[in-house]
Amino acid sequence: MMLQGRTELCGGEPAFRSINPRDENVTPRTGILVLTALLCALTKVSIWAHGLTYLDDHDPTNGPYFYGILISIRLSLGLSGTNWFRPSSVRDDWWEGQLSASMLTMMFAILFTFFPTKMPQWQEEEVTVDTDFLPSLYRVINNRIVVIQSVALSLLTTAIFCYVEYDHAYVQARFHVEALRQDLRTSRFLSDFFRSLVVIFFIMIFRVRFSARRPDGVKANTAARVGGVVAVFVAIFFVVLASLGCDTGTLAGLDEEYVQPECSQQCGCNSARYGFSPVCGLDTLTTYFSPCHAGCRAVEDLNGFSLYADCTCGAQRAALGACALSTCSVPFSIYQIFYTIILAVSGASFLMQGMVLVRAVRRVDKPIAIGFSFALVALLSFVVGRLLYMLISYLTCAYSSGGVCVLHRPTLWAMCATSSAMALGSAVVSLIASKTPLEPTTEL
């Protein structure tokens, strides 16, 4: 069933329910969002650089196990967060989900404060080097395997997280599936739920397999080699995604660029706000960008199924969903399966490549190594890499409204090809790291 209040009729009226188009608190809300993002970034670095190394120092045998738990959370619960908040974002009680997340965060914050500085099994280590920040950073920067592995992690991070950002745009372009609303025929609720379970289970296999193997845990060279081999499979699965497609039929107004049909140009559609919500003209079997672009002025809810009427473009009636919905259902289902596999397999690669960072340096340098790697990943992946994907989005955009690309051409498969190349590059660089000699002073 479509999320009510999220489609637009001809004349600018929302279907079923009115939504206040003005946000009177946009300025303070934006400021709070920016502050929250900064605090989240600092918290994330602290958890990985201090929390993970804390656990690994006390129990190095289970280092991959602890690292795997964090990766599982990031790839399962982290990527599903927007799906949890989106349905409630148009309701009057939108704040309940935010409050629940805040209380959950507060609970973990309180639990973290109970951790002792040192656990009973802590074993002191003779420190023969300067442990200040700058000398430690100098040693990390001059550690070749840490720098090389950080580049590999940057390539893999770009391949996965930059692609995930455009996942909805991809399925809309390739399958004409409306990705944001909860139409039961194309709903991704179950796939999102089971995706989290698959990711957690697959990463668990690796974290158990490489835990308790040696008294001091998995070796840096072994972790780099395994992480590189697994990244090859990520590249292969991205090629499979790029090859998936279907005959989406005719979308009125779409050629190389999309132009709103003349029969609905008087409707004043706000495409940037409501996005791609295709409807199928029942008389002509032509897909329209949205009910508004089809010129529909009325809608009827038939037991959860939306039937639009009084349409000015070719047909008097239109139904929710693209006309090629049944044709594209199988390829779209296969896409969801391989999308889940990619996240699960990449999680295993993240696990093994990340373990290199804590195995290739001294104990006192682990937090600096993690922080340095995260900084390099942030620069290469979330700045340079994101700019690359934004360029691909711009070059393949078929229809932009209000400065936002709301529909891409099917050539958006280039994004999958780019992610495949990035994952393959990560595999090569990680395998190079596995052949790089460890620093003579590094104790494994």
N, C-alpha and C positions, 0 to 999 in steps of 0.2 A: 504494500500500500504506500502510495506517495505521501511524503511528509506534508501535511496540509499547511497552506500559507506560504509555500515556497515556489509556486508557479504564478505566472502573470497572464492575465487576459488582455485582450485588445482594449486600449483605453488606459492602460496602466494600473488597472485594479487587480489586486492579488486574488487568486482563487481561494474560496472558502473562508478566508479570514484576513482581517486587516492587520498590517504590520506598520508600526510607526517608522517612517523612513528617516527620521531625524534622531541622532544620538546627541542629546544635550550635554552628555558628560564625556564626549570624545577626547577632549584634551587631557583631563586628569586620568582617564582610563588608559590612554596611550602612554602617559608617563609611568603609570603603575606597571604596565606590561613591560616597558623597557627595563625598569628596575627589577622586576621579577626575572626577566631573562638574564640579566647580569648576575643576580644572586644564584640562579640555577646553574649558570656556567661555573661560578666559583665553587658551588657545592659539588658539582660533577667532578671537577679537578681534584677537590679534596678527598672525595670518596675513592677515586682511583689511585691518586698519588700517595695518600696516607692510609686509607682504609685497606686497600688491596695489599700494599707493601707491609702493613702491620700484620695481616693474617699470614702472608707468605713468609715473613721473618720468623713467626712463631711456629708455623707448620709448613715448611717448604715442600714436604711430600705431597700435600694436597693443594699446592699452588694452582694447578690447572683447574681444580674443582672450584675454588673460590672465583677465579677469573671467569670460568664458564657461567657461574651464577649471574655475574654482572652483565655479561654479554647477552645471556638469555633474557634478562629483564629489559635490556635496551632494545633488542630486536623484536620482542613479543609485546610486552606491556607498553613500552615506550612508543612504538609505531602505531599502536591501536588507540592511543589516548584521544586523538582527534575524533575518531569514530564514536567514542563514548560521549563526548561533549557536544558533537554536532546536532543530534536529534533534539536536545533540550535547549539549544541556542535560540530558538524562535518561540519558546514558551515563556510565560510569565514567571515560572519557577526555575529559570535558567541557573540561578545562583546555587541551587541545591547541589549540583554536581561539583561546582567549584569549592563549595564548603566541604564536601566529602573528601576531595583531593587534599585540601588544606589540613584537615584533621588527620588524614593518613600520613602526610608529610610530617606533621608535628609529632605523631606517635613515634616514627622512626628517628626523628631528631632527639627525642627524649631517650630512646633506647641507646643511641650512639654515645650519649654522655655517660652511660653506666660502664662503658668499656674501661678496664684498668689500663694504666700506662704500660705495664708489663704483666704478662700472664705467668703463672707458676712455671711453665715449661720453657720460659725464656732463657736462652744461653748467651752469655756475654761473648763478644768477639773483640779481639785485640785490634784496635784501630791505629794504623801506622801512617795515615794520611791526614791532610787538613780537611776537616769536615765542614768548613764554612761554605756559604752558597757559591761564591765565585770560583773557588778552586774545584768544587764538585761539578759545577756547570762546565768548567774547562775540560775536566776528564771525560764527561759525557759527550761533549761536542767532538772530542778527538777520538771517541770510540767508534770505529768505522762500522761495526756491525749494528750499533744502535741507530746511526744515521741512515744506513742503507735500509734497515728494517722499517724505520719510520717513513721512508719514502714509499716502501711497499704498502704499508698501512694506509698512507694517504691515497694511493691509487685505488685500493680496494674500497676505502670509505667513499671516495668520489663515485665509484661505480655503483655502490648500493644506495647510499643515502640521497645523492642527487637524483638518482632515477626514481626512488620512492616518492620524492616530492612531486614528480610529474606522472605518477601512476594513474591518477584519475583522468588526467588529460589524455593519457595514452589509450585507455580503454574507450574513451569517448571518440577519439579519432579513428581507432582501428576497428571498433565493433559497434559504434553508434549506441553505446550503452550509457545511459544517464547514471553517473557514478556517485552522485551526492545524496540523492533521495532514496527512500526506502520502498521502492517498487519490489514486491515479493518475487517477481520474475527475474530480476537482476540484482537482488539484494546480496550484499557481501557480508552480512552479519555472521552467518554460519562459517563462511570461509575465514573471516577474521578470527573467529573464536578458535577454530581448529588449527589455524595457522600458528597461533601462539603455542598450542600444545605440541605441534610438530617441531617447531623451532626449539622449544625447551627440551623435548625428548632427544632430538638429534645432537644438540650440543652436550647433553648429559652423557651420551655415549662416548664422546671424545674426552670430556673432562674426567670421566671415570677411567677410561682406557689409559690416560697418561698421568693419572694420579697414583701414588703409592707404588710406582715402578722402581724408584731409586730412593735412597735415604734423603737426598737433597732435591728430588723432583726431576722433571724432564730437563734435558740439556738444551742449550740455546740453539746449537746447530741442528739438532733433531727437530725442535719446534719450528725452526725456519723452513726446513725441508718439507715437513708435513703440511705446514701452512701454505707453501707454494704449490704443492701438488693439488691440494683441495681447491685453491683459487683457479686452477685450470678448469675444473668442473663448473665453477661459477661462470666462467667465460663461455663454456659450451652451452649451458642452460640459457644464457642471454641470447645466444644465436637462435635457439629454439623459439624464444619469445618473439624475436624479430621476424621469424618466418610465419608466425601465426597471424591469420587474417581471415576475412570473409567478404562476401559480396554484400556491401551495405546498401545497395540500391541507389535510388535517386534522392538527394537532399535538395529541396527547392532552394535555388539561389547560390548553390555551391558549384564553382568551377575551379579555377586555380585559386581564386579568392571568393569569399562569401559576400553576397550582396542581399540584403533583405528584399523579399519579393515586393513588387510594386503594390500588390493587392492588400498589403498590411502596413505599408509605410506611414499611413495616417494614424496608426495605433499608438505611437509614442512609446515603443517598448524599451524597457530598461534592461538590456541584455547583460550589462556588467553586474547588475545586482542579482538577477535570477539565473544567469548562466544557461547552459545547454540542458534543455528539458524536452526532448523530441516527442512529437506526436505524429500519428499516422492518419492521413486523410483516408477515410473509409471508402470513399467513392473513387478516388484516383490512385490509391496505394502509393502516394508520394509522402515522403517524410519531410516534416517541417521542423525548423530549429526549436520552436517552442509554441505553445498555444497562442501567444501573442503574435508571433511571426506568421501563424496560420490565419490570423484575423478572427480568432474565436472570441466571442463575447459572453458565452454562457458555459457553465459546467455543471454536471450532475454527478453525484457520488452514488454509484450503483454497488452497494455493499463493499466499499473499499476500492472499487475500480472507477477511475475518472473517465467520463465520456463528455467531450467538448462539443458544443453546438453553436449554431449561428456563425459559422466560419465563412470568411469572405474569399479565401484562397482555394478555389478549385473544388472544395467539398463543403457541404453543410455540416458534416460531423467529422470528428477526429477522436482517436483513442490514444491514451497515454502510451508512449513507447514508440520506437522506430518501427517502420514496416518490416525491416529485416531482423527483427528481434528473434524470431524462431530460427532463421538461417544462421545467425551468429551465436546462438546459445551454446552450441557444442564447442566451437573454437574459444569462446569466452570462458567456458568452464575449464578447458585445458590450460588456458592462460593462467587462471587462478591457481591451478595445481602447480605449474612450473614456477610461478611467482613465489609460492610458499616454499618450494624446494630451494630456490635461489637464496631466500633469506636463511633457511636452515643450514645449507652448505656454507654460505658466507659466514655465518656465525661460528662454525667450526674453524674456518680459516682465520677469522678475527682472533679466536681463542689461542690458536697455536702461534700466530705471528705476534700477538701481544705478549705471550710468555717469553719471547726472545728478549724483550726489554728488561725484564726483571731477572733474567738469567745471565745476561752479558755484562753486568756491572757489579761492583761491590755492594754489599748490603747498605752501606751508608749513602750510596749514590742512587738507590732505587727510586725514591720520590722525585729526585731531579730528573732522572731518565724518563719517568712517566710524564712529568710536566713538560719536559722539552719535546717529547714525541707528540703530545697532545697539541702543543703550540704549533708544531710543524704541520700536523694534520689539519688543524683549523685554518692555517694559511693556505695550504695547497688544495685542500678539499672544499672548504666552505667559503673560500674567496675566489681563488683561481678556477677551481673545478666548477663551482656554481655559475661563474660567469660563462664558462664554456657551455653549460647546459641551457643557460638563459639565451645564449646565441642560437643554439639549435632550436629552441622554442620560438624565437623570433623569426628564424628563417623558414620554419614549417607552419607558422601561424596562418590560418585561413580567415579568421574573423576576430578582430579586436574591438573592444568597446570600453570606453572610459579608461584607456591605457592598459587594459587587461585582455590577454588573449583568452577568449572563451571557447574557441574551437580551432583545433589543428587539422592539418591535412594528414592523410594516412602515411605520408612520408616521415611521420614522427618515429617510425621504426629506426631511423638513424640514431635515436637516443639509446635504443637497445644495443645497436652496433657499437656505439661509443662506450657503453658500460662493459660490453664484452672485451673491447680492446683494453680498457682500463684494468679489468680483472686479470687479463692475460699478462699485462705489464706488471701487475702486482706479483703474479706467480713467478715471472722471470726474475724480478728484483729480489724476491724472497729466497729463491733458489741460489742467487748470487750471494746473499747474506749467509746462507748455510755453508758456503764454501769459504767464507771469510774467516781467517784465523782469529780466535779470541785474544783479547789483550792479555799479555803475560801475567799481569797482576790480578786478573779476574778469577775469583774463586767460584766454581760451580758447585 
